[in-house]
């Protein structure tokens, strides 16, 4: 649902940009509480993985495709504040280098795809995990529902912005019905991808999943004077060398997976227009669409200029995109983490060390 330039008028685009900038500023402060020496590189990997999977459009209806938005996935894995930053990095890279999502519409895209999906998904996820049994299966199911709900919520948010500042005169009821209808279908694909990814991480490194920290296991109870009380939490001495190797292996596996998805699997993605593109063409929303400001970029439309072979061009562009996103994202998150250390006057400690 990358909104191009020209769909939303200038005043609303500026207002959305101000809102998005405020959300990013708040997230920069909030992410300091979520990031530590383990999760900072993971956040960079999550941004790169979302970039890669967004290249994999999947068919949802005749002549229409969809792709992962990633708000639910990022929020569950690395926390809501860090998730907004992840999506902002991805959207910035896509808009500037790949001509995907308008430059004047960057604030609209961060608001709709970054902030709304994260807030809705994380709220739903936390609500469900608080009600359901503390198991990996319940956490995975909660991730599925959270992702499913977040996508039509994002479509509804776009419809609201279009109602306020759309550049064409289209009945808003038709836009809402078409946008939410097709994005419910896209939400099913988003939910499957999110649940599979969260489930896979829970199976191998549940300690890295922000959304379930301390929630998968109930505290041990002791009977004292006839009453049940929580037993003291165990504090085993961590094997730092083993933990470092485990983190490094997990991150390398994730990065290789993202590179393979973007560099190879993306060639087999659906070429049909995505939900917003289809609705825009059918309803006439795109009548005043403008040419992208980065249309002359050598990586525009996810291809490398001057390379005639489509498979090689798209694959190389995907690898470049994933590599650049992981470098930029990890750099941003390390800077945020360093600010946390500076504020505390010493090295930042992980949640487990603070217990």
C-alpha positions in Angstrom: 0.0 0.0 0.0 2.7 2.5 -0.9 0.8 5.7 -1.6 2.3 7.6 -4.6 2.6 11.4 -5.0 -0.6 13.1 -6.2 -3.2 10.9 -4.4 -3.4 13.2 -1.3 -3.2 17.0 -1.5 -0.4 19.1 -0.2 -1.9 20.3 3.1 -2.9 16.8 4.2 0.5 15.4 3.1 2.3 18.1 5.1 0.1 17.3 8.1 0.7 13.6 7.8 4.4 14.4 7.5 4.4 16.4 10.7 2.5 13.6 12.5 4.9 11.0 11.1 7.9 13.1 12.3 6.4 13.3 15.7 5.8 9.6 15.8 9.4 8.9 14.8 10.7 11.3 17.5 8.6 9.6 20.2 9.7 6.2 18.9 13.4 7.3 19.1 12.9 7.9 22.8 10.8 4.9 23.4 13.2 2.6 21.5 15.9 3.3 24.0 14.0 1.2 26.5 13.5 -1.6 24.1 17.0 -1.9 22.6 20.0 -3.6 24.2 23.1 -5.3 22.9 21.1 -8.3 21.6 18.1 -6.6 20.2 19.8 -3.7 18.3 21.2 -5.9 15.6 18.0 -7.9 15.6 16.1 -4.7 14.8 18.3 -4.0 11.8 17.7 -7.5 10.6 13.9 -7.1 11.1 14.0 -4.0 8.9 15.9 -5.8 6.2 13.7 -8.9 6.4 10.6 -6.7 6.0 12.2 -5.0 3.0 12.8 -8.4 1.4 9.4 -9.8 2.1 7.7 -6.7 0.8 9.2 -7.6 -2.6 7.2 -10.9 -2.6 3.7 -9.9 -3.9 1.3 -12.7 -3.5 -2.0 -13.1 -5.5 -5.2 -12.4 -3.5 -7.9 -12.1 -6.2 -8.2 -12.0 -9.9 -5.6 -9.4 -11.1 -4.8 -8.2 -7.6 -1.8 -8.9 -5.4 -0.7 -8.0 -1.9 2.5 -7.9 0.1 3.6 -7.8 3.7 3.3 -4.5 5.5 5.3 -5.7 8.5 4.0 -3.6 11.3 2.7 -6.5 13.3 5.8 -8.6 12.7 8.2 -5.8 13.8 6.1 -4.8 16.8 6.0 -8.4 18.2 9.6 -9.1 17.6 11.3 -5.9 18.7 8.7 -3.7 20.4 6.3 -1.0 19.1 8.6 2.0 19.3 11.5 0.1 17.5 8.9 -1.2 15.0 7.9 2.3 13.9 11.6 3.0 13.3 12.0 -0.2 11.4 9.1 0.6 9.0 10.3 4.2 8.7 13.8 3.0 7.6 12.2 0.6 5.1 9.9 3.2 3.6 12.6 5.8 3.4 14.9 3.4 1.5 12.1 2.3 -0.8 11.0 5.9 -1.6 14.5 7.4 -2.2 16.3 4.6 -4.0 13.6 2.4 -5.5 10.9 4.9 -6.4 8.3 3.0 -4.4 6.0 5.3 -2.5 5.9 9.0 -3.2 8.5 11.3 -1.7 5.9 14.0 -0.8 3.7 11.1 0.4 6.4 9.7 2.8 4.6 11.1 5.8 1.4 9.5 4.6 3.1 6.1 4.1 4.8 6.2 7.5 1.5 7.1 9.2 -0.6 4.5 7.4 1.9 1.6 7.0 4.2 2.3 10.0 2.3 3.9 12.8 -1.3 2.5 12.3 -0.2 -1.1 11.7 2.1 -1.1 14.6 -0.3 0.5 17.1 -3.2 -1.7 16.1 -1.3 -4.9 15.9 0.6 -4.5 19.1 -2.6 -3.6 21.0 -4.4 -6.6 19.7 -1.4 -8.9 20.4 -1.0 -7.8 24.0 -4.8 -8.0 24.6 -4.9 -11.6 23.3 -1.7 -12.8 25.0 -3.1 -11.4 28.2 -6.3 -13.4 27.8 -5.0 -16.7 26.4 -2.9 -19.4 28.0 0.8 -18.6 28.2 2.0 -20.9 25.5 3.9 -20.6 22.2 0.9 -21.8 20.3 -1.3 -19.0 21.8 1.4 -16.4 21.1 1.6 -17.5 17.5 -2.2 -17.4 17.1 -2.3 -14.0 18.7 0.3 -12.8 16.1 -1.9 -14.2 13.3 -5.0 -12.2 14.5 -3.0 -9.1 15.2 -1.5 -9.0 11.7 -4.9 -9.8 10.1 -6.5 -6.9 11.9 -3.7 -4.4 11.2 -4.0 -4.5 7.4 -7.6 -3.4 7.0 -7.0 -0.9 9.8 -4.3 0.6 7.6 -6.6 0.7 4.6 -9.2 2.5 6.7 -6.6 5.0 7.8 -5.7 5.7 4.2 -9.4 6.1 3.4 -9.7 8.7 6.2 -6.8 10.7 4.8 -8.2 10.4 1.3 -11.6 11.6 2.6 -9.9 14.7 4.0 -7.4 15.5 1.3 -8.0 13.3 -1.8 -7.2 14.9 -5.1 -10.1 13.4 -7.0 -13.8 13.5 -6.2 -14.8 9.9 -5.5 -17.6 8.9 -3.1 -15.8 8.0 0.1 -18.1 5.0 0.7 -16.9 3.3 -2.5 -13.3 3.9 -1.6 -13.8 2.5 1.9 -15.6 -0.6 0.8 -13.0 -1.3 -2.0 -10.0 -0.6 0.2 -11.0 -2.5 3.3 -12.5 -5.4 1.2 -9.3 -6.1 -0.7 -7.1 -5.5 2.3 -8.9 -8.0 4.4 -7.8 -10.6 1.8 -4.2 -9.2 1.9 -4.4 -9.3 5.7 -4.8 -13.1 5.5 -1.5 -13.3 3.7 0.1 -10.9 6.2 -1.2 -13.0 9.1 0.2 -16.2 7.7 3.6 -14.7 7.1 3.7 -13.1 10.5 2.5 -16.2 12.3 5.0 -18.4 10.6 7.9 -16.0 11.3 7.0 -15.4 14.9 6.4 -19.1 15.5 9.8 -19.9 14.0 11.6 -17.4 16.2 9.7 -18.6 19.3 10.8 -22.1 18.5 14.5 -21.3 18.5 15.0 -18.0 20.4 11.9 -17.0 22.4 14.0 -14.7 24.5 14.4 -12.4 21.5 10.6 -11.9 21.0 9.8 -8.7 22.7 6.0 -9.2 22.8 6.3 -12.4 25.0 9.1 -11.6 27.3 8.3 -13.0 30.7 4.8 -14.1 29.4 5.3 -17.7 28.2 6.0 -19.2 31.6 4.1 -18.6 34.8 6.2 -17.9 37.9 7.0 -20.8 40.2 4.8 -20.9 43.3 6.0 -21.8 46.8 3.7 -22.5 49.8 4.7 -20.3 52.8 2.6 -20.5 55.9 -0.2 -22.1 54.0 -0.2 -19.4 51.3 1.1 -19.6 47.7 3.8 -17.0 46.9 6.0 -16.4 43.8 9.3 -18.0 44.1 12.4 -15.9 43.5 13.4 -15.8 39.8 16.4 -18.0 39.1 19.5 -16.1 38.1 21.8 -18.5 36.3 25.2 -17.2 35.3 25.0 -16.8 31.5 27.7 -18.2 29.3 28.5 -15.0 27.4 30.6 -16.8 24.7 27.8 -19.3 24.0 25.2 -16.5 24.0 27.3 -14.5 21.6 27.7 -17.4 19.2 24.0 -18.2 19.4 23.0 -14.6 18.6 25.5 -14.4 15.8 24.3 -17.7 14.2 20.7 -16.6 14.5 21.4 -13.2 12.9 23.5 -14.7 10.1 20.7 -17.2 9.3 18.1 -14.4 9.2 20.2 -12.2 7.0 20.9 -15.0 4.5 17.2 -15.8 4.4 16.4 -12.1 3.6 19.0 -12.0 0.9 17.7 -15.2 -0.7 14.1 -13.9 -0.6 15.0 -10.6 -2.2 17.7 -11.8 -4.5 16.0 -15.0 -5.8 12.5 -15.7 -4.6 11.3 -12.2 -5.5 11.6 -13.1 -9.2 8.6 -15.4 -8.8 6.4 -12.8 -7.1 3.1 -11.8 -8.6 3.3 -9.0 -11.1 -0.4 -8.0 -10.6 -1.0 -4.5 -9.1 -1.3 -4.4 -5.3 -4.5 -3.6 -3.4 -4.1 0.2 -3.5 -3.0 0.2 -7.1 -6.1 -1.9 -8.1 -8.5 0.2 -6.2 -7.0 3.4 -7.5 -7.3 2.2 -11.1 -10.8 1.0 -10.6 -12.2 4.0 -8.7 -10.2 6.7 -10.5 -8.1 7.7 -7.5 -5.0 7.8 -9.7 -6.3 10.5 -12.1 -3.8 13.0 -10.6 -1.0 10.7 -9.8 2.4 12.3 -10.3 5.7 10.9 -11.6 8.0 9.8 -8.8 10.7 12.2 -8.0 13.2 9.3 -8.0 12.0 7.8 -11.2 15.5 8.2 -12.7 17.1 6.3 -9.8 19.4 3.4 -11.1 17.4 1.1 -8.7 13.9 2.4 -9.6 11.2 -0.2 -9.8 13.5 -2.8 -8.1 15.8 -3.2 -11.0 19.4 -2.2 -11.7 19.7 0.1 -14.7 21.6 -1.1 -17.8 21.2 -4.7 -16.9 18.9 -6.3 -19.5 18.4 -9.6 -17.8 15.3 -9.2 -15.7 16.1 -12.0 -13.2 19.7 -10.7 -12.6 18.6 -7.0 -12.5 15.8 -7.6 -10.0 17.8 -10.0 -7.9 20.8 -7.7 -7.7 18.5 -4.8 -6.7 16.9 -6.9 -4.0 20.3 -7.8 -2.6 21.4 -4.2 -2.6 18.2 -3.1 -0.9 18.5 -5.7 1.8 22.2 -4.9 2.4 21.6 -1.2 2.5 18.6 -1.5 4.8 20.4 -3.7 7.3 23.4 -1.4 7.4 21.3 1.8 7.8 18.8 0.1 10.2 21.5 -1.4 12.4 23.4 1.9 12.5 20.2 3.8 13.6 19.5 1.3 16.3 23.0 1.2 17.6 23.0 5.0 17.9 19.7 4.8 19.8 21.2 2.2 22.1 24.3 4.3 22.7 22.1 7.2 23.7 20.6 4.9 26.3 24.0 4.1 27.6 25.0 7.8 27.7 21.9 8.7 29.7 22.5 5.9 32.2 26.2 6.8 32.5 27.3 3.2 31.6 26.7 0.2 29.4 23.0 -0.6 28.8 21.8 -3.7 30.4 19.4 -6.2 29.0 16.1 -7.0 30.6 17.5 -10.2 31.9 20.4 -8.4 33.6 18.0 -5.9 35.2 15.9 -8.6 36.9 
